[in-house]
Amino acid sequence: MAKITYIEHSGTEHVIDVKTGLSVMEGAVKNNIPGIDADCGGACACATCHVYVQEDWLEKTGTRSAMEESMLDFAEGVEANSRLSCQIKVTDALDGLVVTMPESQH
C-alpha cells in the first residue's frame, strides 16, 4: 500500500492509500479523483490520465515506454515530468508520491 497525493489543477489535494500492484490511474478511478478520466481503461491508448510527477519522484516512477511517449503526443501541456498514470505501477517505494493534473483535465 502506498499513500499517493493527487492534486487537481485547482490545487485541491486528495491523499489516497492505493494497493500495491494497481496503477496510479486505477487508484484515482477507484476513488473518484477528478481530472483522471481514463477513457481507455488503462490500455495506454489515450492520454486522459496524464499527470505531472513531482521532480523528486521521477526516477522512482520509471521511464516512459515508446507507446506512452506516442500517447503523450495527444496530450496538452506535456512537460519533462509528464506521465500517463496508467503506466505507473504502485509499489511500496512510491509511498508519498505526488502527482498533479494538468489544466486541460478538470
C-alpha positions in Angstrom: 0.0 0.0 0.0 1.3 3.4 -0.9 -0.1 6.8 0.1 -0.4 8.9 -3.1 -1.4 12.6 -3.3 -3.4 13.6 -6.3 -3.5 17.4 -6.8 -6.2 18.8 -9.1 -5.2 21.8 -11.3 -7.2 24.0 -8.9 -4.9 23.0 -6.0 -7.4 20.6 -4.3 -5.5 17.7 -2.8 -6.7 14.1 -2.5 -4.5 11.8 -0.4 -5.4 8.1 -1.1 -4.0 4.8 0.0 -3.5 2.7 -3.2 -2.9 -1.0 -3.2 0.4 -2.3 -4.4 0.1 -3.7 -7.9 -2.5 -1.2 -9.1 -1.6 1.7 -11.4 -1.7 5.3 -10.2 -4.6 5.7 -12.6 -6.6 2.8 -11.1 -6.1 4.3 -7.6 -7.6 7.6 -8.9 -10.5 6.0 -10.7 -11.4 3.7 -7.7 -11.5 6.8 -5.5 -13.4 9.1 -7.9 -10.5 11.6 -8.2 -11.5 14.4 -10.6 -9.2 15.1 -13.5 -8.2 11.5 -14.4 -10.8 10.2 -16.8 -9.0 7.1 -18.0 -11.2 6.8 -21.1 -9.3 3.7 -22.4 -9.3 1.9 -19.1 -5.6 1.8 -18.7 -4.6 0.3 -22.1 -2.2 3.2 -22.9 -4.5 4.1 -25.8 -5.4 7.7 -24.8 -4.0 10.5 -22.7 -6.9 11.2 -20.3 -4.9 10.1 -17.3 -2.0 12.5 -18.0 -0.3 13.7 -14.8 2.8 15.7 -13.8 5.1 13.7 -11.4 6.9 15.8 -8.8 10.5 16.0 -9.9 11.9 14.1 -6.9 9.7 11.1 -7.8 10.6 10.8 -11.5 13.4 8.2 -11.1 11.2 6.0 -8.8 8.3 6.0 -11.3 10.4 4.7 -14.2 10.8 5.8 -17.7 8.2 6.3 -20.4 7.7 3.5 -22.9 7.6 4.2 -26.6 3.8 3.7 -26.6 3.5 6.1 -23.6 5.6 8.7 -25.5 3.3 8.3 -28.5 0.1 8.8 -26.5 1.5 11.9 -24.8 1.7 13.4 -28.2 -2.1 13.8 -27.9 -2.0 15.4 -24.5 -2.0 19.2 -23.9 0.7 20.8 -21.8 3.2 18.0 -21.9 6.3 18.7 -19.8 9.5 16.7 -19.0 7.8 15.3 -15.9 4.6 14.2 -17.8 3.5 10.6 -17.4 0.4 8.6 -18.1 -0.8 7.5 -14.7 -2.0 4.1 -16.1 1.7 3.3 -16.8 2.9 3.9 -13.3 2.6 0.7 -11.2 2.2 1.3 -7.5 4.9 -0.2 -5.2 5.8 0.3 -1.6 8.7 2.5 -2.9 6.0 5.0 -4.2 4.6 5.7 -0.8 4.4 9.5 -0.6 4.2 10.0 -4.4 2.7 13.3 -5.5 1.1 13.9 -8.9 -0.7 16.9 -10.3 -3.3 17.1 -13.1 -2.8 19.5 -16.0 -5.2 22.4 -16.5 -6.8 20.6 -19.5 -8.1 17.8 -17.3 -10.6 19.4 -14.9 
